[in-house]
C-alpha cells in the first residue's frame, strides 16, 4: 500500500475533505437525534406546566399587552391601520360575508349566547355600570327634559281643546275687543274657566287633606278632641279659611290662581290690574253664590259679550287669556 504524503494531500484536496464531511454529517445526525430526545424529555417533564403557571400567576401576558397598549408606536400603528382604505374594505367585506352572518345567527340562536347574556346582566360589574350610567347628570337631565316636554305637550293640547270648546259653546258672544291703546283683549270662555276652577279645587283638597292628617297626628299625641261636633266645626272653619286665603291671595297678588295659570287665564279689573283684597273678597262671595244654585251663576258666561259670570258682575272683573293662544286650523277662534 502506497504511503500518503503531504504533497499528495495538497495536490488532491478533495481526497481529504470527503472523510471530514462525512464525519460532520454523522455528528449532525447524532446531535439532531440527541436534541429531539432532550426536547421530548423536557416537554414531558414538569417544566412546561411550571412555566405556564408562572406566566398566569405573574400576569405576564396582561403586563405585556398593557405595555404594548401604552406605547405611542402601537397607537400610531393602529391609527394608520384604521385609516387605510384596505382595512375599511376588508372590514366591510367581512361584515357583509354570508359566512360571518351565518356564524352570528348561529351564535345568537345558541343557548350559550343566552347564558352569557344572563350572566353578564346578573354580574355585579354590569349592575354598577348600569347604575353609574342611569345616575349620571346627562341621563337625569334628558329624562327631566323628556318628562317636562311631555307634560307641556299634554297641557298645551288640553288648553287648545278648551279654547275651541269656548268658541263652540258660545259662538255668538264677543270674543275680544280693543282698548283705547289698540291692544286686543280676549275674554276666556266657560270651558277654560271650568278646567281652571277644577284644578284649583283639586289642589285645595290635597292641601286640606295633608293639613288635616298632620293636625290629627299631632292631636293624637295629646288625646282625641271632644265632642265630635266641635271637630266638625273646626274642620269646616279650616276649610273655609283655606279657600278664602287661596283665592284672595292669588287673585290680589298675581291675578291668577295655579289653575288659571295652567290655562293661561288672568282676572283683572276694567283698568287691566289685578283686583285688590276687598274686590277679591267680594268676588269670592259672588263665586259661592254662583256655585250654590247648581252653578247657575256661571251661565251668564255663555251670553255676556265679555263672558262674565255672576261673581264678575259683583266684583267688576273680567277673565281674559293671559297670552295669545295659537289655536289649530279649523277652529272658530
C-alpha positions in Angstrom: 0.0 0.0 0.0 1.4 3.4 -1.1 2.1 5.9 1.6 0.2 9.2 1.6 2.5 12.1 1.7 1.8 15.8 2.3 2.4 16.5 -1.3 -0.3 14.1 -2.2 -2.8 15.6 0.2 -2.2 19.1 -1.0 -2.2 18.1 -4.6 -5.6 16.4 -4.2 -7.7 18.4 -1.7 -10.9 16.6 -2.3 -9.4 13.4 -1.2 -9.0 14.6 2.3 -12.3 16.6 2.5 -14.6 13.7 1.9 -13.9 11.9 5.3 -14.2 15.2 7.2 -17.6 16.0 5.5 -18.9 12.6 6.3 -17.8 12.9 9.9 -19.6 16.3 10.3 -22.8 14.9 8.8 -22.6 12.0 11.2 -22.2 14.3 14.1 -25.1 16.4 12.9 -27.4 13.5 12.7 -26.3 12.4 16.2 -26.9 15.9 17.5 -30.3 16.2 15.9 -31.4 12.9 17.4 -30.0 13.9 20.8 -31.7 17.3 20.6 -35.0 15.7 19.8 -34.7 13.3 22.7 -33.7 16.1 25.1 -36.6 18.3 23.9 -39.1 15.4 24.3 -37.7 14.8 27.7 -38.1 18.4 28.7 -41.6 18.7 27.4 -42.6 15.5 29.1 -41.4 16.9 32.5 -42.9 19.4 34.9 -41.1 22.4 33.3 -43.8 23.5 30.8 -46.5 23.4 33.4 -44.3 25.4 35.8 -43.7 28.0 33.1 -47.4 28.3 32.3 -48.3 28.6 36.0 -45.7 31.3 36.5 -47.0 33.2 33.4 -50.5 33.1 34.8 -49.6 34.0 38.4 -47.4 36.9 37.4 -49.9 38.1 34.7 -47.1 38.2 32.1 -49.5 38.4 29.1 -51.6 41.2 30.7 -48.5 43.2 31.5 -47.1 42.7 28.0 -50.3 43.8 26.4 -50.6 46.8 28.8 -47.1 47.9 27.9 -47.9 47.5 24.2 -51.1 49.5 24.5 -49.3 52.2 26.5 -46.7 52.8 23.8 -47.2 55.6 21.3 -45.9 53.5 18.5 -48.8 51.0 18.8 -51.3 53.8 18.8 -49.8 55.3 15.7 -49.7 51.8 14.0 -53.3 51.1 14.9 -54.4 54.6 13.7 -52.5 54.2 10.5 -54.0 50.7 10.0 -57.6 52.0 10.7 -57.1 54.9 8.3 -56.1 52.7 5.4 -58.8 52.1 2.8 -57.8 48.5 2.5 -58.7 47.9 6.2 -62.1 49.5 5.7 -62.7 47.4 2.7 -61.7 44.2 4.5 -63.9 45.0 7.4 -66.8 45.8 5.1 -66.3 42.6 3.2 -66.1 40.6 6.4 -69.3 42.1 7.8 -71.2 41.5 4.6 -69.9 38.0 4.2 -72.6 35.3 4.3 -70.3 33.1 6.4 -70.0 35.8 9.1 -73.7 36.4 9.1 -74.4 32.7 9.4 -72.0 32.5 12.4 -73.6 35.4 14.1 -77.0 34.0 13.6 -75.9 30.6 15.0 -74.3 32.3 18.0 -77.4 34.4 18.7 -79.7 31.4 18.5 -77.5 29.2 20.6 -78.1 28.6 24.3 -74.5 29.8 25.0 -75.3 33.3 23.9 -78.4 33.4 26.2 -76.4 32.1 29.1 -73.6 34.6 28.6 -76.1 37.4 28.4 -77.9 36.4 31.6 -74.6 36.0 33.4 -73.5 39.4 32.2 -76.7 41.1 33.3 -76.6 39.4 36.7 -73.0 40.3 37.3 -72.2 43.0 40.0 -70.0 44.8 37.5 -72.8 45.2 35.0 -75.1 46.5 37.7 -72.6 49.0 38.9 -72.1 50.2 35.4 -75.8 50.4 34.7 -76.3 52.4 38.0 -73.5 54.7 37.1 -75.0 55.4 33.7 -78.5 55.9 34.9 -77.4 58.2 37.8 -75.3 60.4 35.5 -76.3 64.1 35.3 -76.7 63.8 31.5 -79.3 61.0 31.8 -81.2 62.8 34.5 -81.3 66.0 32.5 -82.5 64.1 29.4 -85.2 62.3 31.4 -86.3 65.6 33.0 -86.5 67.3 29.7 -88.4 64.5 28.2 -90.9 64.4 31.1 -91.3 68.2 31.0 -91.8 68.3 27.3 -94.4 65.5 27.5 -96.4 67.3 30.3 -96.2 70.6 28.5 -97.4 69.0 25.3 -100.4 67.4 27.1 -101.3 70.6 28.9 -101.0 72.6 25.7 -103.2 70.2 23.8 -105.8 70.4 26.6 -105.6 74.2 26.6 -106.2 74.4 22.9 -109.1 72.0 23.0 -110.7 74.0 25.8 -110.3 77.3 23.8 -112.0 75.6 20.8 -114.8 74.4 23.1 -115.2 78.0 24.5 -115.9 79.3 21.0 -118.2 76.4 20.0 -120.3 76.7 23.1 -120.6 80.5 23.0 -120.1 81.3 19.3 -122.4 84.3 19.3 -120.7 86.1 22.2 -118.0 88.7 21.7 -114.6 87.0 22.0 -112.4 90.1 22.1 -112.4 93.8 22.0 -109.7 96.5 21.6 -108.7 99.0 24.3 -108.0 102.7 23.8 -104.3 101.8 23.2 -105.3 99.4 20.4 -104.5 96.4 22.5 -106.7 93.4 21.9 -108.4 91.8 25.0 -109.6 88.2 24.5 -112.2 87.0 27.0 -112.0 83.5 28.4 -114.9 81.2 28.0 -116.7 78.6 30.1 -114.5 75.6 29.2 -111.2 77.1 30.1 -112.6 78.7 33.3 -114.2 75.5 34.4 -111.0 73.5 34.0 -109.1 76.1 35.9 -111.6 76.0 38.7 -111.5 72.2 38.8 -107.7 72.3 39.1 -107.9 74.8 41.9 -110.5 72.7 43.8 -108.3 69.6 43.5 -105.2 71.5 44.8 -107.1 72.9 47.7 -108.5 69.4 48.6 -104.9 68.0 48.5 -103.6 70.7 50.8 -106.6 70.4 53.2 -106.1 66.6 53.4 -102.4 66.9 54.1 -103.0 69.6 56.7 -105.8 67.6 58.3 -103.6 64.5 58.5 -100.8 66.4 60.1 -103.2 68.0 62.6 -104.7 64.7 63.5 -101.3 63.2 64.0 -100.2 66.0 66.4 -103.6 65.9 68.2 -103.3 62.1 68.8 -100.3 62.7 71.0 -102.4 64.7 73.4 -105.6 62.6 73.1 -108.7 62.9 71.0 -110.7 66.1 70.7 -114.3 66.0 72.1 -117.2 66.5 71.3 -117.4 65.4 67.6 -119.5 68.4 66.6 -116.6 70.7 67.7 -114.2 68.7 65.5 -116.6 69.0 62.5 -116.9 72.8 63.1 -113.2 73.3 63.3 -112.7 71.2 60.2 -115.3 73.3 58.3 -113.8 76.5 59.5 -110.4 75.4 58.4 -111.7 74.6 55.0 -113.4 78.0 54.6 -110.3 79.7 55.8 -108.1 77.8 53.3 -110.5 78.5 50.4 -110.7 82.2 51.3 -106.9 82.6 51.6 -106.3 80.6 48.4 -108.4 82.7 46.1 -108.0 86.1 47.7 -104.2 85.8 47.9 -103.7 84.5 44.4 -106.3 86.9 42.8 -105.0 90.0 44.6 -101.3 89.3 44.3 -100.9 87.6 41.0 -104.2 88.0 39.3 -104.4 84.3 38.7 -104.6 81.0 40.6 -102.5 78.0 39.8 -105.4 76.5 37.8 -105.8 79.8 35.9 -102.0 79.9 35.3 -102.2 76.4 33.9 -104.9 77.5 31.4 -103.1 80.9 30.9 -106.0 82.9 32.3 -106.0 86.1 34.3 -108.6 88.0 36.3 -108.4 91.8 36.1 -110.4 94.9 36.6 -111.6 97.4 33.9 -108.2 99.1 34.2 -106.3 95.9 33.4 -104.9 95.5 37.0 -105.4 92.5 39.4 -108.3 93.0 41.9 -107.4 94.3 45.3 -108.0 92.4 48.5 -111.5 93.9 49.1 -112.6 93.3 45.5 -111.2 89.7 45.7 -113.2 89.1 48.9 -116.3 90.4 47.1 -115.6 88.2 44.1 -115.2 85.1 46.4 -118.6 85.7 47.9 -120.1 86.1 44.4 -118.4 82.8 43.4 -120.0 81.0 46.3 -123.5 82.3 45.3 -122.7 81.4 41.7 -121.9 77.8 42.5 -124.6 77.1 45.1 -127.6 77.1 42.8 -126.2 74.2 40.7 -123.6 76.5 39.0 -126.5 78.8 37.8 -124.3 81.9 38.3 -121.9 80.6 35.7 -124.5 80.5 32.9 -124.1 84.2 32.0 -120.7 83.4 30.6 -122.5 81.8 27.6 -124.4 85.0 26.7 -122.5 88.0 28.0 -120.4 89.8 25.4 -117.5 89.9 27.8 -118.1 86.3 29.0 -118.7 87.4 32.6 -120.2 85.2 35.4 -122.1 86.3 38.5 -119.0 87.0 40.6 -117.5 89.0 37.8 -120.6 91.3 37.7 -120.5 91.6 41.5 -116.7 92.5 41.7 -116.4 94.3 38.4 -113.9 92.0 36.9 -113.3 90.1 33.7 -111.3 86.9 32.9 -109.0 87.1 29.9 -106.5 85.0 28.1 -103.1 86.0 29.6 -101.3 85.0 26.5 -102.4 84.8 22.9 -103.2 81.2 22.2 -102.5 79.7 18.8 -105.5 77.6 18.0 -105.2 74.9 15.4 -106.7 75.5 12.0 -110.4 74.7 11.7 -111.3 76.4 14.9 -113.7 79.2 15.1 -111.3 81.2 17.2 
